[in-house]
Amino acid sequence: MRSAVRPLAGVACMATLLAALAVAQAAPLPETYTNALRAAGIPVGAAGVVVMPVEGRGLEAAANQTKAMNPASTMKLLTTYAALRTMGPAYAWRTDVAMLGARDGDVVLGDLAIRGGGDPSLVVEQLWLLVQKVRGLGIREIRGDLVLDRSAFQLPPHDTAAFDGDALRSYNVGPDALLVNHKSVTYSFVPDAADQVVRLAVLPPLAGSRAPATVPAAAGACGDWHGKLRADFSRPFAPVFRGAFPLSCGERNWNLSPIEPTAYFAAVFRALWEASGGKWAGNARAGVVPPGSALLATHVSKPLAEVVRDINKYSNNVMAQHVYLTFGAERIGWPASFERSGVAMRAWLAESGLAMPELVLENGAGLSRIERISAYSLARLLVDAYRSPVMAELMASLPVVGVDGTAARRKGAIGAAHVKTGLLTDVRAVAGYVLAVSGRRYVVVSIINHANAGGAQRAHDALLEWVHREG
């Protein structure tokens, strides 16, 4: 669905110009913020900052506001807001099951196909429901293969180690039109002090898994328990733990992505299919569902508004990339690609009176070394979102400082700020809304790009608190 060009574009441009002038003449940054930067060894020139009221007049501050900076995960604000405006909060994805072979009673004599539509929220519970639908239609056995149709996304091969060299980390999983459970495996370590062992549970259940039932227990402090396990995932279905797990750690979960996509989907599907009483002796392989194939069942995802909440509350990278890809495809056409989404995003921004000449896009999630946006552009976007029909959906998706999501441990404006955070090695960012004691609501953006950015949290907390108290 394409969004309409907004009326009164000239008025919008004039409002933008007046806002730019107001920010340019804004008051200096609060000393609590600049002192905290100085204490962390971060020069003010490394920070792009904007504070502005969402309506009327009020407290304002700015520094380096038009400088193009790496925003880390605060880039998700652009992706999720654009998607909500273009696709609507009720937008949903479809995952289809098609029968490619003939049916003889309760047996599919040929292949069964699953066609992905790019659902970012297809977790194992939803796949279980889809399996139950197929079993409920009286199908017990699949004699052929499971054909996995990922053609809705047209993407180059994804190198999970390319971003930071850690190929197993779940945040490095790439988008996939038939992504299930974010391709993540949870290794749950549960100490049993009575038997002096640590029990290991692997979720979701994976057909063919040969993970050990227990790992050795150790005394001493918890510390680097990952390293102490001396884990080897070179054979992902048969991981080896040559070390021990400290009993003092208590129960811990380790979320990783050690299995390639086709093998992962096959292992999860086979476990669910066989647990429901089904029989399948074939293999999983990539393919495309031929036009006109008979559909057996369809799973409809949860709505975009709920997906956006998962993305922003918990900063889910692969889900954000799925939304970014879908946004481009819905505006320009399928199959989805990052190139199409970049073109679509710039067109939508121009139509909306929000053109950002400094913008650099890669995947729309902020998990990038090259993405760039200015604090001022991000602030304008947030003001526009606040005045939009989807304000409630976007704001509700943001972590509340001191309460939940990635802002649960923040300390500035506790309970009064809805903010998206961003974190990379040399980047710390915060962007969102602060409700001041006065009752006024403000947009606050602070993006720091510096080698010492890791020490910036106190500065961000101080800025949020200043706006809350003084705004």
Secondary structure, DSSP 8 states (H G I E B T S, - for coil): ------S-HHHHHHHHHHHHHHHHT-B---HHHHHHHHHTT--GGGEEEEEEESSSS---EEESTTS-B--GGGGHHHHHHHHHHHH-TT---EEEEEE-S-EETTEESS-EEEE----TT--HHHHHHHHHHHHHTT--EE-S-EEEE-TTB------TTTTTS-TTBGGG----TT--GGG-EEEEEEEETTTTEEEEEEES--TT----SEEEEE-S--SSHHHHHTEE-SSTTS-EE-S-EEGGG-SEEEEE--S-HHHHHHHHHHHHHHHTT-EE-S-EEE----TT-EEEEEEE---HHHHHHHHHHHT-HHHHHHHHHHHHHHHH-SSB-HHHHHHHHHHHHHHTT---TT-B-SSSSS--SS-BB-HHHHHHHHHHHHTSTTHHHHHHHS-BTTTSGGGTT--SSTTTEEEEEEEETTEEEEEEEEE-TTS-EEEEEEEEESTTGGG-HHHHHHHHHHHHHH-
